[in-house]
Amino acid sequence: MGRARSSREHVLDHLAQLRRSPLRGGPSDAFRARLRAELVSGRPQADPSPPAPPPAAAPPPPAAPSAAPRRLVP
């Protein structure tokens, strides 16, 4: 039971440390400046997104029932 308590306290300590640290991974200031300049200039993108695929074809209509009577096999 002591090991479980120690493990739980260890996890809670890590969570507390994570709460105190700032989030990272956002874009750099240089990237933001370049993006802002590109958006303001109105230039088209260098790599445009691919065109949307054509709409799917409609499924064929259901087959008409046959006129021949069905035979029951014993």
All heavy atoms as a GROMACS GRO file, in nm:
protein
  548
    1MET      N    1   0.082  -0.118   0.000
    1MET     CA    2   0.000   0.000   0.000
    1MET      C    3   0.087   0.125   0.000
    1MET      O    4   0.051   0.225  -0.057
    1MET     CB    5  -0.091   0.001   0.123
    1MET     CG    6  -0.213   0.082   0.102
    1MET     SD    7  -0.345   0.005   0.192
    1MET     CE    8  -0.421   0.144   0.261
    2GLY      N    9   0.204   0.117   0.063
    2GLY     CA   10   0.294   0.230   0.066
    2GLY      C   11   0.346   0.264  -0.072
    2GLY      O   12   0.364   0.381  -0.106
    3ARG      N   13   0.369   0.161  -0.154
    3ARG     CA   14   0.418   0.185  -0.288
    3ARG      C   15   0.311   0.253  -0.374
    3ARG      O   16   0.341   0.342  -0.452
    3ARG     CB   17   0.459   0.053  -0.352
    3ARG     CG   18   0.535   0.075  -0.480
    3ARG     CD   19   0.580  -0.049  -0.550
    3ARG     NE   20   0.594  -0.166  -0.466
    3ARG     CZ   21   0.633  -0.284  -0.511
    3ARG    NH1   22   0.664  -0.299  -0.637
    3ARG    NH2   23   0.643  -0.387  -0.431
    4ALA      N   24   0.186   0.214  -0.359
    4ALA     CA   25   0.077   0.276  -0.434
    4ALA      C   26   0.063   0.423  -0.396
    4ALA      O   27   0.044   0.510  -0.482
    4ALA     CB   28  -0.054   0.202  -0.409
    5ARG      N   29   0.073   0.452  -0.266
    5ARG     CA   30   0.064   0.591  -0.221
    5ARG      C   31   0.180   0.672  -0.277
    5ARG      O   32   0.163   0.784  -0.324
    5ARG     CB   33   0.063   0.598  -0.070
    5ARG     CG   34   0.061   0.742  -0.019
    5ARG     CD   35   0.056   0.747   0.129
    5ARG     NE   36  -0.078   0.707   0.171
    5ARG     CZ   37  -0.111   0.678   0.296
    5ARG    NH1   38  -0.022   0.684   0.391
    5ARG    NH2   39  -0.234   0.644   0.328
    6SER      N   40   0.299   0.615  -0.276
    6SER     CA   41   0.417   0.684  -0.327
    6SER      C   42   0.403   0.711  -0.477
    6SER      O   43   0.436   0.820  -0.524
    6SER     CB   44   0.542   0.600  -0.300
    6SER     OG   45   0.653   0.655  -0.364
    7SER      N   46   0.354   0.612  -0.548
    7SER     CA   47   0.333   0.628  -0.693
    7SER      C   48   0.230   0.736  -0.721
    7SER      O   49   0.248   0.819  -0.810
    7SER     CB   50   0.289   0.495  -0.753
    7SER     OG   51   0.263   0.512  -0.890
    8ARG      N   52   0.121   0.735  -0.644
    8ARG     CA   53   0.015   0.835  -0.662
    8ARG      C   54   0.068   0.976  -0.633
    8ARG      O   55   0.043   1.070  -0.708
    8ARG     CB   56  -0.103   0.803  -0.570
    8ARG     CG   57  -0.223   0.890  -0.597
    8ARG     CD   58  -0.343   0.853  -0.512
    8ARG     NE   59  -0.362   0.711  -0.494
    8ARG     CZ   60  -0.370   0.651  -0.375
    8ARG    NH1   61  -0.362   0.718  -0.264
    8ARG    NH2   62  -0.387   0.521  -0.367
    9GLU      N   63   0.147   0.988  -0.526
    9GLU     CA   64   0.206   1.118  -0.493
    9GLU      C   65   0.303   1.164  -0.601
    9GLU      O   66   0.308   1.282  -0.634
    9GLU     CB   67   0.276   1.111  -0.358
    9GLU     CG   68   0.180   1.099  -0.242
    9GLU     CD   69   0.250   1.078  -0.110
    9GLU    OE1   70   0.375   1.066  -0.109
    9GLU    OE2   71   0.180   1.070  -0.008
   10HIS      N   72   0.376   1.070  -0.658
   10HIS     CA   73   0.470   1.102  -0.766
   10HIS      C   74   0.394   1.156  -0.888
   10HIS      O   75   0.435   1.256  -0.948
   10HIS     CB   76   0.550   0.976  -0.802
   10HIS     CG   77   0.660   0.998  -0.898
   10HIS    ND1   78   0.775   1.067  -0.867
   10HIS    CD2   79   0.673   0.960  -1.028
   10HIS    CE1   80   0.854   1.069  -0.972
   10HIS    NE2   81   0.794   1.006  -1.071
   11VAL      N   82   0.286   1.091  -0.924
   11VAL     CA   83   0.204   1.135  -1.038
   11VAL      C   84   0.144   1.272  -1.009
   11VAL      O   85   0.145   1.361  -1.096
   11VAL     CB   86   0.094   1.031  -1.069
   11VAL    CG1   87  -0.008   1.086  -1.168
   11VAL    CG2   88   0.156   0.903  -1.122
   12LEU      N   89   0.092   1.291  -0.890
   12LEU     CA   90   0.034   1.422  -0.855
   12LEU      C   91   0.139   1.532  -0.858
   12LEU      O   92   0.110   1.645  -0.900
   12LEU     CB   93  -0.033   1.415  -0.718
   12LEU     CG   94  -0.160   1.329  -0.712
   12LEU    CD1   95  -0.210   1.318  -0.568
   12LEU    CD2   96  -0.267   1.385  -0.802
   13ASP      N   97   0.261   1.501  -0.817
   13ASP     CA   98   0.369   1.599  -0.824
   13ASP      C   99   0.400   1.637  -0.968
   13ASP      O  100   0.417   1.754  -1.001
   13ASP     CB  101   0.494   1.543  -0.756
   13ASP     CG  102   0.606   1.644  -0.750
   13ASP    OD1  103   0.579   1.760  -0.713
   13ASP    OD2  104   0.721   1.607  -0.782
   14HIS      N  105   0.404   1.538  -1.057
   14HIS     CA  106   0.426   1.567  -1.199
   14HIS      C  107   0.314   1.653  -1.256
   14HIS      O  108   0.339   1.746  -1.334
   14HIS     CB  109   0.438   1.438  -1.279
   14HIS     CG  110   0.574   1.380  -1.278
   14HIS    ND1  111   0.596   1.245  -1.272
   14HIS    CD2  112   0.697   1.437  -1.282
   14HIS    CE1  113   0.725   1.222  -1.272
   14HIS    NE2  114   0.789   1.337  -1.278
   15LEU      N  115   0.191   1.622  -1.221
   15LEU     CA  116   0.078   1.702  -1.271
   15LEU      C  117   0.087   1.846  -1.221
   15LEU      O  118   0.060   1.941  -1.296
   15LEU     CB  119  -0.054   1.640  -1.228
   15LEU     CG  120  -0.091   1.509  -1.297
   15LEU    CD1  121  -0.217   1.451  -1.235
   15LEU    CD2  122  -0.108   1.529  -1.446
   16ALA      N  123   0.128   1.865  -1.098
   16ALA     CA  124   0.143   2.000  -1.045
   16ALA      C  125   0.252   2.075  -1.119
   16ALA      O  126   0.238   2.193  -1.151
   16ALA     CB  127   0.174   1.994  -0.895
   17GLN      N  128   0.362   2.006  -1.152
   17GLN     CA  129   0.469   2.070  -1.228
   17GLN      C  130   0.422   2.109  -1.367
   17GLN      O  131   0.457   2.216  -1.419
   17GLN     CB  132   0.589   1.978  -1.238
   17GLN     CG  133   0.665   1.961  -1.108
   17GLN     CD  134   0.780   1.862  -1.122
   17GLN    OE1  135   0.811   1.817  -1.231
   17GLN    NE2  136   0.841   1.828  -1.009
   18LEU      N  137   0.343   2.024  -1.431
   18LEU     CA  138   0.292   2.054  -1.565
   18LEU      C  139   0.199   2.175  -1.562
   18LEU      O  140   0.199   2.256  -1.654
   18LEU     CB  141   0.219   1.933  -1.623
   18LEU     CG  142   0.307   1.817  -1.667
   18LEU    CD1  143   0.222   1.698  -1.707
   18LEU    CD2  144   0.398   1.860  -1.780
   19ARG      N  145   0.119   2.188  -1.458
   19ARG     CA  146   0.029   2.303  -1.448
   19ARG      C  147   0.106   2.434  -1.437
   19ARG      O  148   0.063   2.536  -1.487
   19ARG     CB  149  -0.063   2.287  -1.328
   19ARG     CG  150  -0.178   2.194  -1.353
   19ARG     CD  151  -0.280   2.202  -1.239
   19ARG     NE  152  -0.339   2.071  -1.224
   19ARG     CZ  153  -0.318   1.987  -1.123
   19ARG    NH1  154  -0.241   2.023  -1.023
   19ARG    NH2  155  -0.374   1.869  -1.119
   20ARG      N  156   0.220   2.429  -1.370
   20ARG     CA  157   0.300   2.551  -1.350
   20ARG      C  158   0.376   2.591  -1.476
   20ARG      O  159   0.407   2.707  -1.495
   20ARG     CB  160   0.399   2.531  -1.236
   20ARG     CG  161   0.333   2.530  -1.100
   20ARG     CD  162   0.437   2.534  -0.991
   20ARG     NE  163   0.523   2.417  -0.990
   20ARG     CZ  164   0.511   2.314  -0.907
   20ARG    NH1  165   0.418   2.316  -0.815
   20ARG    NH2  166   0.592   2.212  -0.913
   21SER      N  167   0.408   2.496  -1.564
   21SER     CA  168   0.489   2.529  -1.681
   21SER      C  169   0.399   2.586  -1.792
   21SER      O  170   0.286   2.543  -1.810
   21SER     CB  171   0.562   2.405  -1.731
   21SER     OG  172   0.471   2.309  -1.777
   22PRO      N  173   0.451   2.684  -1.868
   22PRO     CA  174   0.372   2.743  -1.976
   22PRO      C  175   0.360   2.645  -2.093
   22PRO      O  176   0.447   2.559  -2.112
   22PRO     CB  177   0.452   2.866  -2.016
   22PRO     CG  178   0.592   2.833  -1.978
   22PRO     CD  179   0.582   2.745  -1.856
   23LEU      N  180   0.255   2.660  -2.168
   23LEU     CA  181   0.237   2.576  -2.287
   23LEU      C  182   0.336   2.620  -2.393
   23LEU      O  183   0.361   2.738  -2.412
   23LEU     CB  184   0.094   2.588  -2.340
   23LEU     CG  185  -0.014   2.532  -2.248
   23LEU    CD1  186  -0.150   2.557  -2.308
   23LEU    CD2  187   0.006   2.385  -2.224
   24ARG      N  188   0.392   2.525  -2.462
   24ARG     CA  189   0.488   2.556  -2.568
   24ARG      C  190   0.437   2.500  -2.699
   24ARG      O  191   0.342   2.426  -2.703
   24ARG     CB  192   0.623   2.494  -2.534
   24ARG     CG  193   0.687   2.556  -2.412
   24ARG     CD  194   0.824   2.495  -2.386
   24ARG     NE  195   0.886   2.554  -2.271
   24ARG     CZ  196   0.872   2.509  -2.147
   24ARG    NH1  197   0.799   2.404  -2.125
   24ARG    NH2  198   0.931   2.569  -2.048
   25GLY      N  199   0.505   2.536  -2.808
   25GLY     CA  200   0.471   2.478  -2.936
   25GLY      C  201   0.398   2.572  -3.028
   25GLY      O  202   0.362   2.534  -3.139
   26GLY      N  203   0.375   2.694  -2.988
   26GLY     CA  204   0.310   2.790  -3.075
   26GLY      C  205   0.406   2.839  -3.182
   26GLY      O  206   0.527   2.817  -3.175
   27PRO      N  207   0.354   2.906  -3.284
   27PRO     CA  208   0.442   2.955  -3.391
   27PRO      C  209   0.535   3.065  -3.340
   27PRO      O  210   0.500   3.140  -3.250
   27PRO     CB  211   0.344   3.009  -3.495
   27PRO     CG  212   0.215   3.027  -3.426
   27PRO     CD  213   0.214   2.935  -3.308
   28SER      N  214   0.652   3.073  -3.400
   28SER     CA  215   0.749   3.174  -3.360
   28SER      C  216   0.705   3.312  -3.408
   28SER      O  217   0.619   3.325  -3.496
   28SER     CB  218   0.886   3.141  -3.419
   28SER     OG  219   0.882   3.155  -3.560
   29ASP      N  220   0.767   3.415  -3.352
   29ASP     CA  221   0.733   3.552  -3.391
   29ASP      C  222   0.768   3.577  -3.537
   29ASP      O  223   0.695   3.647  -3.608
   29ASP     CB  224   0.807   3.652  -3.301
   29ASP     CG  225   0.755   3.648  -3.158
   29ASP    OD1  226   0.638   3.606  -3.138
   29ASP    OD2  227   0.830   3.686  -3.067
   30ALA      N  228   0.879   3.520  -3.586
   30ALA     CA  229   0.918   3.538  -3.726
   30ALA      C  230   0.813   3.476  -3.819
   30ALA      O  231   0.778   3.534  -3.922
   30ALA     CB  232   1.055   3.476  -3.750
   31PHE      N  233   0.764   3.358  -3.784
   31PHE     CA  234   0.662   3.293  -3.867
   31PHE      C  235   0.535   3.378  -3.870
   31PHE      O  236   0.474   3.398  -3.975
   31PHE     CB  237   0.631   3.153  -3.813
   31PHE     CG  238   0.515   3.088  -3.883
   31PHE    CD1  239   0.531   3.030  -4.006
   31PHE    CD2  240   0.389   3.087  -3.824
   31PHE    CE1  241   0.424   2.971  -4.072
   31PHE    CE2  242   0.281   3.029  -3.888
   31PHE     CZ  243   0.300   2.970  -4.012
   32ARG      N  244   0.495   3.429  -3.755
   32ARG     CA  245   0.374   3.512  -3.749
   32ARG      C  246   0.389   3.636  -3.836
   32ARG      O  247   0.297   3.677  -3.906
   32ARG     CB  248   0.344   3.552  -3.606
   32ARG     CG  249   0.296   3.438  -3.521
   32ARG     CD  250   0.273   3.484  -3.380
   32ARG     NE  251   0.254   3.370  -3.294
   32ARG     CZ  252   0.172   3.368  -3.193
   32ARG    NH1  253   0.103   3.474  -3.162
   32ARG    NH2  254   0.159   3.261  -3.118
   33ALA      N  255   0.509   3.697  -3.832
   33ALA     CA  256   0.533   3.817  -3.912
   33ALA      C  257   0.526   3.785  -4.062
   33ALA      O  258   0.465   3.859  -4.140
   33ALA     CB  259   0.668   3.877  -3.877
   34ARG      N  260   0.587   3.673  -4.103
   34ARG     CA  261   0.580   3.633  -4.246
   34ARG      C  262   0.437   3.604  -4.288
   34ARG      O  263   0.392   3.645  -4.395
   34ARG     CB  264   0.667   3.509  -4.269
   34ARG     CG  265   0.813   3.534  -4.277
   34ARG     CD  266   0.890   3.416  -4.336
   34ARG     NE  267   0.847   3.285  -4.288
   34ARG     CZ  268   0.900   3.223  -4.182
   34ARG    NH1  269   0.996   3.280  -4.113
   34ARG    NH2  270   0.857   3.104  -4.146
   35LEU      N  271   0.364   3.534  -4.204
   35LEU     CA  272   0.225   3.501  -4.237
   35LEU      C  273   0.141   3.628  -4.248
   35LEU      O  274   0.063   3.643  -4.342
   35LEU     CB  275   0.167   3.408  -4.130
   35LEU     CG  276   0.022   3.365  -4.148
   35LEU    CD1  277   0.005   3.288  -4.278
   35LEU    CD2  278  -0.024   3.282  -4.031
   36ARG      N  279   0.158   3.718  -4.155
   36ARG     CA  280   0.083   3.844  -4.158
   36ARG      C  281   0.116   3.921  -4.286
   36ARG      O  282   0.027   3.972  -4.353
   36ARG     CB  283   0.117   3.928  -4.035
   36ARG     CG  284   0.036   4.054  -4.024
   36ARG     CD  285   0.067   4.131  -3.897
   36ARG     NE  286   0.030   4.054  -3.777
   36ARG     CZ  287   0.116   4.007  -3.688
   36ARG    NH1  288   0.245   4.028  -3.702
   36ARG    NH2  289   0.074   3.940  -3.584
   37ALA      N  290   0.245   3.928  -4.324
   37ALA     CA  291   0.285   3.999  -4.445
   37ALA      C  292   0.223   3.936  -4.569
   37ALA      O  293   0.177   4.006  -4.660
   37ALA     CB  294   0.438   4.001  -4.456
   38GLU      N  295   0.221   3.802  -4.576
   38GLU     CA  296   0.162   3.734  -4.691
   38GLU      C  297   0.012   3.759  -4.700
   38GLU      O  298  -0.043   3.782  -4.807
   38GLU     CB  299   0.188   3.583  -4.684
   38GLU     CG  300   0.330   3.544  -4.720
   38GLU     CD  301   0.349   3.395  -4.717
   38GLU    OE1  302   0.251   3.321  -4.744
   38GLU    OE2  303   0.461   3.351  -4.689
   39LEU      N  304  -0.056   3.755  -4.586
   39LEU     CA  305  -0.201   3.775  -4.587
   39LEU      C  306  -0.237   3.917  -4.625
   39LEU      O  307  -0.334   3.941  -4.697
   39LEU     CB  308  -0.259   3.739  -4.450
   39LEU     CG  309  -0.253   3.590  -4.413
   39LEU    CD1  310  -0.300   3.571  -4.270
   39LEU    CD2  311  -0.336   3.508  -4.508
   40VAL      N  312  -0.160   4.013  -4.578
   40VAL     CA  313  -0.188   4.153  -4.608
   40VAL      C  314  -0.158   4.184  -4.754
   40VAL      O  315  -0.228   4.263  -4.817
   40VAL     CB  316  -0.107   4.245  -4.513
   40VAL    CG1  317  -0.115   4.390  -4.555
   40VAL    CG2  318  -0.159   4.230  -4.371
   41SER      N  319  -0.055   4.119  -4.811
   41SER     CA  320  -0.017   4.148  -4.949
   41SER      C  321  -0.122   4.100  -5.049
   41SER      O  322  -0.132   4.153  -5.158
   41SER     CB  323   0.118   4.085  -4.982
   41SER     OG  324   0.105   3.945  -4.993
   42GLY      N  325  -0.198   3.998  -5.015
   42GLY     CA  326  -0.302   3.947  -5.105
   42GLY      C  327  -0.248   3.858  -5.215
   42GLY      O  328  -0.318   3.825  -5.309
   43ARG      N  329  -0.122   3.817  -5.204
   43ARG     CA  330  -0.065   3.726  -5.305
   43ARG      C  331  -0.129   3.588  -5.292
   43ARG      O  332  -0.163   3.545  -5.183
   43ARG     CB  333   0.085   3.713  -5.286
   43ARG     CG  334   0.162   3.836  -5.326
   43ARG     CD  335   0.310   3.814  -5.310
   43ARG     NE  336   0.339   3.816  -5.166
   43ARG     CZ  337   0.442   3.754  -5.110
   43ARG    NH1  338   0.526   3.685  -5.182
   43ARG    NH2  339   0.462   3.760  -4.980
   44PRO      N  340  -0.143   3.517  -5.406
   44PRO     CA  341  -0.197   3.381  -5.396
   44PRO      C  342  -0.097   3.289  -5.328
   44PRO      O  343   0.023   3.315  -5.327
   44PRO     CB  344  -0.220   3.339  -5.541
   44PRO     CG  345  -0.133   3.429  -5.622
   44PRO     CD  346  -0.118   3.557  -5.542
   45GLN      N  347  -0.147   3.183  -5.274
   45GLN     CA  348  -0.061   3.087  -5.204
   45GLN      C  349   0.031   3.018  -5.303
   45GLN      O  350  -0.003   2.997  -5.420
   45GLN     CB  351  -0.145   2.982  -5.134
   45GLN     CG  352  -0.229   3.035  -5.021
   45GLN     CD  353  -0.312   2.924  -4.960
   45GLN    OE1  354  -0.320   2.815  -5.011
   45GLN    NE2  355  -0.375   2.955  -4.849
   46ALA      N  356   0.149   2.981  -5.258
   46ALA     CA  357   0.245   2.911  -5.344
   46ALA      C  358   0.197   2.769  -5.373
   46ALA      O  359   0.218   2.717  -5.481
   46ALA     CB  360   0.382   2.908  -5.277
   47ASP      N  361   0.133   2.706  -5.279
   47ASP     CA  362   0.088   2.568  -5.295
   47ASP      C  363  -0.063   2.563  -5.270
   47ASP      O  364  -0.106   2.536  -5.158
   47ASP     CB  365   0.162   2.477  -5.198
   47ASP     CG  366   0.127   2.331  -5.219
   47ASP    OD1  367   0.081   2.295  -5.329
   47ASP    OD2  368   0.146   2.252  -5.126
   48PRO      N  369  -0.145   2.591  -5.373
   48PRO     CA  370  -0.289   2.590  -5.349
   48PRO      C  371  -0.338   2.450  -5.316
   48PRO      O  372  -0.279   2.350  -5.355
   48PRO     CB  373  -0.348   2.640  -5.480
   48PRO     CG  374  -0.245   2.609  -5.582
   48PRO     CD  375  -0.111   2.616  -5.511
   49SER      N  376  -0.447   2.445  -5.245
   49SER     CA  377  -0.503   2.315  -5.210
   49SER      C  378  -0.560   2.249  -5.335
   49SER      O  379  -0.602   2.316  -5.429
   49SER     CB  380  -0.612   2.332  -5.104
   49SER     OG  381  -0.714   2.415  -5.155
   50PRO      N  382  -0.560   2.116  -5.341
   50PRO     CA  383  -0.611   2.048  -5.460
   50PRO      C  384  -0.761   2.074  -5.477
   50PRO      O  385  -0.831   2.101  -5.381
   50PRO     CB  386  -0.585   1.900  -5.430
   50PRO     CG  387  -0.572   1.892  -5.283
   50PRO     CD  388  -0.518   2.025  -5.237
   51PRO      N  389  -0.808   2.068  -5.601
   51PRO     CA  390  -0.951   2.091  -5.623
   51PRO      C  391  -1.035   1.982  -5.557
   51PRO      O  392  -0.989   1.871  -5.534
   51PRO     CB  393  -0.965   2.087  -5.776
   51PRO     CG  394  -0.846   2.010  -5.822
   51PRO     CD  395  -0.736   2.036  -5.722
   52ALA      N  396  -1.157   2.016  -5.529
   52ALA     CA  397  -1.248   1.920  -5.465
   52ALA      C  398  -1.279   1.807  -5.564
   52ALA      O  399  -1.291   1.830  -5.684
   52ALA     CB  400  -1.375   1.989  -5.423
   53PRO      N  401  -1.292   1.684  -5.515
   53PRO     CA  402  -1.324   1.573  -5.605
   53PRO      C  403  -1.465   1.589  -5.661
   53PRO      O  404  -1.551   1.652  -5.599
   53PRO     CB  405  -1.314   1.449  -5.516
   53PRO     CG  406  -1.333   1.502  -5.377
   53PRO     CD  407  -1.280   1.642  -5.377
   54PRO      N  408  -1.490   1.534  -5.780
   54PRO     CA  409  -1.625   1.544  -5.838
   54PRO      C  410  -1.725   1.469  -5.751
   54PRO      O  411  -1.689   1.375  -5.680
   54PRO     CB  412  -1.610   1.480  -5.976
   54PRO     CG  413  -1.489   1.393  -5.966
   54PRO     CD  414  -1.400   1.457  -5.864
   55PRO      N  415  -1.852   1.508  -5.756
   55PRO     CA  416  -1.951   1.437  -5.674
   55PRO      C  417  -1.966   1.292  -5.721
   55PRO      O  418  -1.945   1.260  -5.837
   55PRO     CB  419  -2.080   1.515  -5.698
   55PRO     CG  420  -2.056   1.595  -5.821
   55PRO     CD  421  -1.908   1.616  -5.833
   56ALA      N  422  -2.000   1.208  -5.628
   56ALA     CA  423  -2.015   1.065  -5.658
   56ALA      C  424  -2.136   1.043  -5.747
   56ALA      O  425  -2.236   1.115  -5.739
   56ALA     CB  426  -2.032   0.987  -5.528
   57ALA      N  427  -2.125   0.944  -5.834
   57ALA     CA  428  -2.235   0.911  -5.924
   57ALA      C  429  -2.350   0.850  -5.844
   57ALA      O  430  -2.330   0.786  -5.742
   57ALA     CB  431  -2.187   0.813  -6.030
   58ALA      N  432  -2.470   0.873  -5.890
   58ALA     CA  433  -2.588   0.817  -5.824
   58ALA      C  434  -2.589   0.666  -5.841
   58ALA      O  435  -2.548   0.614  -5.945
   58ALA     CB  436  -2.714   0.877  -5.884
   59PRO      N  437  -2.634   0.592  -5.741
   59PRO     CA  438  -2.638   0.446  -5.753
   59PRO      C  439  -2.742   0.405  -5.858
   59PRO      O  440  -2.839   0.476  -5.882
   59PRO     CB  441  -2.680   0.399  -5.613
   59PRO     CG  442  -2.746   0.516  -5.551
   59PRO     CD  443  -2.684   0.637  -5.612
   60PRO      N  444  -2.720   0.291  -5.923
   60PRO     CA  445  -2.815   0.246  -6.024
   60PRO      C  446  -2.950   0.214  -5.959
   60PRO      O  447  -2.958   0.180  -5.842
   60PRO     CB  448  -2.750   0.121  -6.082
   60PRO     CG  449  -2.656   0.074  -5.978
   60PRO     CD  450  -2.612   0.196  -5.904
   61PRO      N  451  -3.060   0.225  -6.037
   61PRO     CA  452  -3.192   0.194  -5.981
   61PRO      C  453  -3.201   0.044  -5.950
   61PRO      O  454  -3.131  -0.037  -6.009
   61PRO     CB  455  -3.289   0.234  -6.093
   61PRO     CG  456  -3.206   0.233  -6.217
   61PRO     CD  457  -3.066   0.267  -6.176
   62PRO      N  458  -3.286   0.007  -5.856
   62PRO     CA  459  -3.299  -0.136  -5.823
   62PRO      C  460  -3.356  -0.214  -5.942
   62PRO      O  461  -3.431  -0.161  -6.023
   62PRO     CB  462  -3.396  -0.137  -5.705
   62PRO     CG  463  -3.465  -0.006  -5.709
   62PRO     CD  464  -3.374   0.090  -5.778
   63ALA      N  465  -3.317  -0.339  -5.950
   63ALA     CA  466  -3.363  -0.425  -6.061
   63ALA      C  467  -3.512  -0.457  -6.042
   63ALA      O  468  -3.560  -0.472  -5.930
   63ALA     CB  469  -3.283  -0.554  -6.063
   64ALA      N  470  -3.582  -0.465  -6.154
   64ALA     CA  471  -3.725  -0.499  -6.152
   64ALA      C  472  -3.739  -0.647  -6.117
   64ALA      O  473  -3.656  -0.729  -6.157
   64ALA     CB  474  -3.788  -0.470  -6.286
   65PRO      N  475  -3.842  -0.684  -6.043
   65PRO     CA  476  -3.861  -0.827  -6.011
   65PRO      C  477  -3.890  -0.906  -6.139
   65PRO      O  478  -3.951  -0.857  -6.232
   65PRO     CB  479  -3.980  -0.828  -5.916
   65PRO     CG  480  -4.047  -0.696  -5.934
   65PRO     CD  481  -3.944  -0.601  -5.987
   66SER      N  482  -3.842  -1.028  -6.140
   66SER     CA  483  -3.865  -1.112  -6.259
   66SER      C  484  -4.010  -1.160  -6.262
   66SER      O  485  -4.075  -1.174  -6.159
   66SER     CB  486  -3.770  -1.231  -6.259
   66SER     OG  487  -3.800  -1.315  -6.149
   67ALA      N  488  -4.059  -1.187  -6.383
   67ALA     CA  489  -4.198  -1.230  -6.401
   67ALA      C  490  -4.214  -1.379  -6.377
   67ALA      O  491  -4.327  -1.426  -6.360
   67ALA     CB  492  -4.244  -1.194  -6.541
   68ALA      N  493  -4.107  -1.455  -6.377
   68ALA     CA  494  -4.117  -1.601  -6.360
   68ALA      C  495  -4.149  -1.632  -6.214
   68ALA      O  496  -4.092  -1.571  -6.124
   68ALA     CB  497  -3.987  -1.668  -6.400
   69PRO      N  498  -4.241  -1.728  -6.190
   69PRO     CA  499  -4.274  -1.765  -6.053
   69PRO      C  500  -4.157  -1.841  -5.990
   69PRO      O  501  -4.083  -1.910  -6.058
   69PRO     CB  502  -4.396  -1.855  -6.067
   69PRO     CG  503  -4.392  -1.904  -6.206
   69PRO     CD  504  -4.321  -1.798  -6.288
   70ARG      N  505  -4.142  -1.828  -5.860
   70ARG     CA  506  -4.036  -1.897  -5.790
   70ARG      C  507  -4.081  -2.037  -5.752
   70ARG      O  508  -4.197  -2.058  -5.718
   70ARG     CB  509  -3.998  -1.821  -5.663
   70ARG     CG  510  -3.933  -1.692  -5.694
   70ARG     CD  511  -3.887  -1.628  -5.566
   70ARG     NE  512  -3.813  -1.505  -5.593
   70ARG     CZ  513  -3.761  -1.430  -5.502
   70ARG    NH1  514  -3.774  -1.462  -5.375
   70ARG    NH2  515  -3.695  -1.322  -5.535
   71ARG      N  516  -3.986  -2.128  -5.762
   71ARG     CA  517  -4.018  -2.266  -5.723
   71ARG      C  518  -3.964  -2.291  -5.584
   71ARG      O  519  -3.853  -2.250  -5.551
   71ARG     CB  520  -3.953  -2.366  -5.816
   71ARG     CG  521  -4.022  -2.377  -5.950
   71ARG     CD  522  -3.975  -2.492  -6.033
   71ARG     NE  523  -3.849  -2.551  -5.992
   71ARG     CZ  524  -3.773  -2.623  -6.070
   71ARG    NH1  525  -3.808  -2.646  -6.193
   71ARG    NH2  526  -3.662  -2.675  -6.025
   72LEU      N  527  -4.045  -2.352  -5.503
   72LEU     CA  528  -4.001  -2.389  -5.369
   72LEU      C  529  -3.938  -2.528  -5.376
   72LEU      O  530  -3.994  -2.619  -5.431
   72LEU     CB  531  -4.117  -2.390  -5.272
   72LEU     CG  532  -4.187  -2.255  -5.250
   72LEU    CD1  533  -4.305  -2.272  -5.158
   72LEU    CD2  534  -4.090  -2.155  -5.193
   73VAL      N  535  -3.820  -2.541  -5.321
   73VAL     CA  536  -3.750  -2.668  -5.322
   73VAL      C  537  -3.775  -2.738  -5.190
   73VAL      O  538  -3.753  -2.680  -5.084
   73VAL     CB  539  -3.598  -2.645  -5.344
   73VAL    CG1  540  -3.524  -2.776  -5.343
   73VAL    CG2  541  -3.574  -2.567  -5.470
   74PRO      N  542  -3.824  -2.864  -5.193
   74PRO     CA  543  -3.853  -2.935  -5.066
   74PRO      C  544  -3.728  -2.979  -4.995
   74PRO      O  545  -3.625  -2.993  -5.031
   74PRO     CB  546  -3.936  -3.054  -5.108
   74PRO     CG  547  -3.920  -3.071  -5.254
   74PRO     CD  548  -3.869  -2.941  -5.307
   0.00000   0.00000   0.00000
